[in-house]
Amino acid sequence: MTTVQGDLLPATRVIHAPLVDSRGEGLGRVDDLIVRLADGDYPPVTGIKANIGGRQLFVPVERLGSVGPGKVQLAGDTLNLARFERRPGEVLLGEDVLGRRLIDVSAGRLVHAHDVELACVDGWWRLVGVDPSRRGVFARLFSGGAAEGPHRARVIDWSDVEPFVGHVPSARLLLPLRRLRRLHPAQIADIVEGASHDEGEEILTAVEADPELEADVFEELDTHHQIEFLDSKPDEEAAEILGEMDPDAAADLLTELDQDRRRPILELLPAEQQRKVLSLLAYNPTTAGGMMTPDFVSVPVDATVAAGLEQVRNAVDLPWQTASMVFLTDADGRLAGSIPLVDLVRADQNGAIRAVLDEPLAVHLNADDDLADVALTMADYNLTAAPVIDGEGHVVGVVTADDLIQAMVPKDWRRRQVAESED
């Protein structure tokens, strides 16, 4: 059980504070606080970097008698005058964290660490929170100048925070993926777009550990950032990302790459993904063919309801938007009808699937239908997913409401919500 003793202590009230010996006599000052970020949700303070007689020395936390606002007092009468050197995994709060941006995972945004909060947890000083408010700016500018009394700033719990640590010289620490998994890919993409290039690279390096998540994040990035980060990757790594993306998103991104990179990357894609991407590249991107995904669920019109549901169960890689509609095909493979998944679930599983059809003719899109045609058809028939057919009536893909919305949203609307927010 975690027990917090006393009030929160802002790091700015400790950094640059006087350092005194056990008798209260001045020795020097506290230059910085040292923590180990890898050690749990609330990293422990492992010591201080002290300036004594012009020398930078390391004082382990065991030698600290008391830590308080405006003064740090040592315990005992002896002090090991070891020169300060960073150890692997150690981070300096003042130099590496204060004033820098970090990720507030609870809100899916970037914030500035204008101050960080310490607390005595189970008898040990730990990093427990971040103050993103501007009151922390004044505390940093005027060391020890924060108002006296209880600290009442709005504080983000450190367990909801991920700092950027690629700049830490003691070790090339990696931004962990654990907390980022709590965010939707679109939230991660927003953060990447609001971050600097180096911060964005650090986030994308972290999500590389989960190729599926990495692909989802890339799909959500705007074109500028997609190209920016793919340009820094060799063809093999770029192909790995495109290979995990939905075929329609991969095709769109491939067309944005420099001409001399398109063919090499395309040839490195897995065979099935390559086939799908090539088929989509044959269509104008502003038509139904260019918006569609080639993956969908179809069953023969003479099948049973149970067979249709089994096809949906087997389509484990399809997003729910695409799998929400089941298409029926005749003996020649032509579209014979469309059934919402919810209607199949409600129907008699032993019954014929054709009996569930409300309309004898299937509503559909033609591959060369433009954006206005797609929008009007889907709006008129209240469709969340519409089949796209070729000139012979065969289903070649599906346009979902999500595809339509993405195509209709103006480019300058895509990132109107700024990822960084401060008080």
C-alpha positions in Angstrom: 0.0 0.0 0.0 1.4 3.4 -1.0 1.4 6.1 1.7 2.2 9.8 0.9 3.5 11.8 3.8 3.1 15.5 3.9 2.4 18.1 1.2 3.7 18.1 -2.3 7.1 19.7 -2.7 7.8 21.6 -6.0 11.3 20.7 -7.4 11.8 24.4 -8.1 11.8 25.0 -4.3 14.7 22.6 -3.9 16.9 23.1 -7.0 19.3 26.0 -6.3 18.4 26.0 -2.6 21.1 26.2 0.1 22.8 23.0 1.1 23.7 22.9 4.9 25.4 20.4 7.1 23.8 18.5 10.0 24.5 21.6 12.3 22.8 24.0 9.8 26.0 25.6 8.6 26.2 26.4 4.9 28.1 24.1 2.6 27.0 25.1 -0.9 23.8 24.7 -3.0 21.7 22.1 -4.7 22.4 22.2 -8.4 19.9 19.5 -9.4 17.8 16.5 -8.2 18.5 13.0 -9.6 15.8 10.4 -10.3 15.7 7.0 -12.0 12.7 7.2 -14.4 12.7 3.5 -15.1 11.8 2.6 -11.5 8.0 2.3 -11.3 5.2 4.8 -11.7 6.7 7.2 -9.2 10.5 7.3 -9.8 12.6 7.6 -6.6 15.0 10.5 -6.0 18.5 8.8 -5.8 20.5 11.9 -4.8 21.4 15.4 -5.6 24.0 17.1 -7.7 25.6 19.6 -5.3 27.9 22.6 -5.8 30.3 22.7 -2.9 33.3 25.0 -3.1 32.9 25.3 -6.9 33.0 21.5 -7.4 30.0 19.5 -8.6 29.6 16.5 -6.2 27.2 13.7 -5.9 25.3 13.3 -2.6 23.3 10.0 -2.3 19.8 10.3 -1.0 20.8 8.2 2.1 22.9 11.2 3.2 20.1 13.7 3.1 18.6 14.4 6.5 15.8 16.7 5.4 14.5 18.0 2.1 12.3 21.0 2.2 11.4 24.3 0.4 14.4 26.5 0.4 16.9 24.2 2.2 18.4 20.8 2.1 20.2 19.5 5.2 22.6 16.6 5.3 22.6 13.9 7.9 25.8 12.9 9.8 29.1 14.6 10.0 31.0 13.1 7.1 30.5 13.6 3.3 32.0 11.6 0.5 33.3 14.3 -1.9 32.8 12.1 -5.0 32.7 14.0 -8.3 29.2 13.9 -9.9 28.9 11.6 -12.9 25.7 10.5 -14.5 24.9 6.8 -14.1 22.9 4.9 -16.7 19.2 5.6 -16.4 19.6 8.7 -14.2 17.8 11.9 -15.2 18.3 15.4 -13.8 15.0 17.0 -13.0 16.2 20.6 -13.6 18.3 19.9 -16.7 16.3 17.2 -18.4 12.7 17.6 -17.4 11.9 21.2 -16.1 10.8 23.5 -18.9 10.5 20.7 -21.4 7.4 19.2 -23.0 6.1 15.8 -22.1 3.0 13.7 -22.9 -0.1 13.9 -20.7 -1.4 10.5 -21.5 -4.6 11.0 -19.5 -5.6 13.9 -21.8 -3.7 12.8 -25.0 -1.8 16.1 -25.3 1.5 17.8 -24.9 2.2 19.9 -21.9 5.1 21.9 -20.5 6.7 20.7 -17.2 6.8 24.2 -15.7 7.4 22.4 -12.4 7.5 18.9 -11.1 6.2 17.7 -7.7 8.0 15.5 -5.1 6.4 13.7 -2.2 7.6 11.4 0.6 6.1 8.1 -0.4 6.5 5.3 2.1 9.4 7.1 3.6 11.2 7.8 0.3 11.2 10.9 -1.8 9.7 10.3 -5.2 8.6 12.1 -8.3 4.8 12.1 -8.2 3.4 14.8 -10.5 3.8 17.6 -13.0 2.6 21.2 -12.7 1.9 22.4 -16.3 0.5 25.8 -15.1 2.4 29.1 -15.7 2.9 29.7 -12.0 5.8 27.2 -12.4 7.5 29.4 -14.9 8.0 32.1 -12.2 9.3 29.5 -9.8 11.9 28.4 -12.4 12.9 32.0 -13.2 13.1 33.1 -9.6 14.5 30.1 -7.8 12.9 29.7 -4.4 10.6 32.6 -5.2 7.3 30.6 -5.3 4.7 31.8 -2.8 4.9 30.3 0.6 2.1 28.1 2.0 0.4 25.0 0.7 1.1 24.1 -2.9 -2.3 24.1 -4.6 -1.3 24.1 -8.3 -3.2 21.8 -10.7 -1.0 18.7 -10.8 -0.9 15.9 -13.4 -0.2 12.5 -11.7 3.2 11.2 -12.9 1.7 7.8 -13.6 -0.2 9.7 -16.4 2.9 11.2 -17.9 5.6 10.2 -20.4 8.6 12.5 -20.7 10.9 12.8 -23.7 14.3 11.4 -22.7 16.1 11.0 -26.0 18.2 14.1 -25.1 19.4 12.6 -21.8 23.2 12.1 -22.3 23.7 9.4 -19.6 21.8 6.8 -21.6 19.7 6.8 -24.8 16.6 5.9 -23.0 13.6 4.9 -25.1 10.2 6.4 -24.6 8.3 3.3 -23.3 5.3 2.1 -25.1 3.3 1.0 -22.0 1.5 4.3 -21.4 1.2 5.2 -25.0 -1.0 2.1 -25.6 -3.7 3.9 -23.6 -4.1 6.4 -26.4 -6.0 6.1 -29.6 -3.8 6.1 -32.7 -5.4 9.4 -33.7 -4.4 10.9 -30.4 -0.8 9.7 -30.8 -0.8 11.2 -34.3 -2.0 14.5 -33.0 0.8 14.6 -30.4 3.4 13.7 -33.1 2.1 16.6 -35.2 2.3 19.0 -32.3 5.8 17.9 -31.3 9.1 18.8 -32.6 10.7 16.5 -35.2 13.0 14.9 -32.6 10.1 14.4 -30.2 7.9 13.0 -33.0 10.8 10.6 -33.9 11.0 9.5 -30.3 7.3 8.7 -30.2 7.4 6.8 -33.5 10.4 4.9 -32.4 8.5 3.8 -29.3 5.5 2.5 -31.3 7.8 0.6 -33.6 7.6 -2.1 -31.0 4.0 -2.7 -32.0 3.9 -2.8 -35.9 0.1 -2.7 -36.0 -0.1 0.4 -33.8 2.7 2.0 -35.8 0.8 1.5 -39.0 -2.4 2.9 -37.4 -0.5 6.0 -36.2 1.0 6.5 -39.7 -2.5 6.3 -41.2 -3.7 9.1 -38.9 -0.8 11.4 -39.6 -1.3 14.2 -42.1 0.5 13.8 -45.4 3.3 16.2 -44.5 4.3 14.3 -41.4 3.9 10.9 -43.1 6.4 11.9 -45.8 8.7 13.7 -43.3 9.2 10.5 -41.2 9.2 8.0 -44.1 11.9 10.0 -45.8 14.2 9.3 -42.9 13.6 5.5 -43.2 15.2 3.1 -45.7 13.0 1.4 -48.2 12.8 -1.8 -46.2 11.4 -0.1 -43.1 9.1 2.1 -45.1 7.7 -1.1 -46.8 7.2 -2.7 -43.4 5.0 0.2 -42.3 3.0 0.3 -45.6 2.6 -3.5 -45.4 0.8 -3.2 -42.0 -1.5 -0.3 -43.2 -4.9 -0.7 -44.7 -4.4 -1.1 -48.5 -6.3 2.1 -49.4 -4.2 4.1 -46.9 -1.0 2.5 -48.1 -1.9 3.3 -51.8 -2.6 6.9 -50.9 0.7 7.3 -49.1 2.7 5.5 -51.8 1.5 8.1 -54.3 2.9 10.9 -52.1 6.4 9.5 -52.1 9.1 10.6 -54.5 8.8 8.9 -57.9 12.1 7.1 -57.5 11.0 5.5 -54.2 7.6 4.3 -55.2 8.6 1.2 -57.3 11.3 -0.1 -54.9 9.0 0.2 -51.9 6.0 -1.3 -53.8 8.2 -4.3 -54.7 9.1 -4.9 -51.1 5.5 -5.1 -49.9 4.1 -8.6 -49.1 2.6 -10.2 -52.2 -1.0 -9.9 -51.2 -0.6 -6.3 -50.0 1.2 -5.4 -53.2 -1.6 -6.9 -55.3 -4.3 -4.9 -53.4 -2.3 -1.6 -53.6 -1.7 -2.0 -57.3 -5.4 -2.5 -57.9 -6.2 0.6 -56.0 -3.6 2.7 -57.8 -5.6 2.1 -61.0 -8.4 4.4 -59.8 -8.5 8.2 -59.4 -8.2 8.9 -55.7 -11.3 11.1 -55.7 -13.6 8.4 -57.0 -15.3 5.5 -55.2 -12.5 3.2 -56.5 -9.9 5.5 -55.0 -11.6 5.7 -51.7 -12.6 2.1 -51.2 -10.8 -0.7 -49.4 -10.6 -4.0 -51.4 -11.3 -6.1 -48.2 -14.9 -7.0 -47.5 -17.2 -9.9 -46.5 -19.2 -11.7 -49.2 -21.2 -14.9 -49.4 -23.2 -16.7 -52.1 -26.8 -15.6 -52.2 -28.0 -19.1 -51.7 -26.1 -19.5 -48.4 -27.6 -19.7 -44.9 -27.5 -17.0 -42.3 -25.2 -19.1 -40.3 -22.7 -19.3 -43.2 -22.8 -15.5 -43.5 -22.1 -15.0 -39.8 -19.2 -17.5 -40.0 -17.6 -15.5 -42.8 -17.8 -12.4 -40.5 -16.2 -14.3 -37.7 -13.4 -15.4 -40.0 -12.7 -11.9 -41.2 -10.6 -11.1 -38.0 -8.4 -8.5 -39.8 -11.2 -6.4 -41.1 -12.2 -3.2 -39.2 -15.7 -3.2 -37.8 -16.8 -0.5 -40.2 -16.0 -2.8 -43.2 -17.4 -6.0 -41.6 -20.7 -4.2 -40.7 -22.1 -5.1 -44.1 -22.2 -8.5 -45.8 -22.5 -8.6 -49.6 -24.3 -11.4 -51.4 -23.1 -12.6 -54.8 -24.8 -14.7 -57.5 -23.5 -17.7 -59.3 -21.4 -15.5 -61.6 -19.9 -13.5 -58.7 -22.0 -10.4 -59.3 -23.5 -8.3 -56.5 -27.0 -9.6 -55.6 -27.6 -7.6 -52.4 -26.2 -6.2 -49.2 -27.2 -7.1 -45.6 -26.3 -5.2 -42.5 -24.6 -7.4 -40.0 -27.1 -6.5 -37.3 -29.9 -8.0 -39.5 -28.0 -11.2 -39.8 -27.5 -11.4 -36.0 -31.2 -11.0 -35.5 -32.3 -13.5 -38.2 -32.9 -17.3 -37.9 -29.4 -18.8 -38.3 -30.8 -21.8 -40.1 -32.7 -19.7 -42.6 -31.7 -18.7 -46.1 -29.7 -15.5 -46.2 -31.6 -14.2 -49.3 -34.8 -14.1 -47.1 -33.2 -11.4 -45.0 -32.9 -9.0 -48.0 -35.3 -6.1 -47.9 -34.6 -4.9 -51.4 -34.4 -7.2 -54.5 -31.7 -5.0 -56.1 -28.5 -4.0 -54.3 -27.7 -0.4 -53.8 -24.1 0.1 -55.0 -21.4 2.5 -56.1 -19.6 2.4 -59.4 -15.8 2.5 -59.3 -15.7 5.8 -61.2 -18.4 7.6 -59.2 -17.1 10.9 -57.9 -17.2 12.2 -54.4 -20.6 13.9 -54.8 -22.1 10.7 -56.2 -20.7 8.6 -53.3 -21.9 11.1 -50.7 -25.4 11.4 -52.1 -25.9 7.6 -52.5 -24.7 6.8 -49.0 -26.8 9.6 -47.5 -30.0 8.8 -49.5 -29.8 5.1 -48.4 -28.4 5.7 -44.9 -25.4 3.5 -45.6 -22.5 3.1 -43.3 -20.8 0.9 -45.9 -21.5 0.7 -49.6 -20.2 -1.9 -52.1 -18.2 -0.7 -55.2 -18.7 -2.7 -58.4 -16.8 -2.8 -61.6 -18.3 -2.6 -65.1 -19.4 -6.3 -65.0 -21.1 -6.0 -61.6 -18.5 -7.7 -59.5 -17.8 -6.3 -56.0 -14.2 -4.9 -56.0 -14.3 -3.0 -52.7 -16.3 -1.1 -50.1 -16.5 2.5 -49.1 -17.3 3.1 -45.5 -18.8 6.2 -43.8 -15.3 6.7 -42.3 -13.7 6.8 -45.8 -16.3 9.3 -47.0 -15.9 11.6 -44.0 -12.1 11.6 -44.5 -12.5 12.5 -48.1 -14.9 15.3 -47.4 -13.1 17.0 -44.5 -11.0 19.9 -45.8 -7.3 19.5 -45.2 -7.0 22.6 -43.0 -9.6 21.1 -40.6 -7.7 17.9 -40.0 -5.6 19.2 -37.1 -7.6 22.2 -35.8 -7.4 20.9 -32.3 -3.9 21.8 -31.1 -2.2 18.9 -29.3 -0.4 21.2 -26.8 -2.5 22.9 -24.2 -1.5 25.0 -21.2 -3.1 27.0 -18.5 
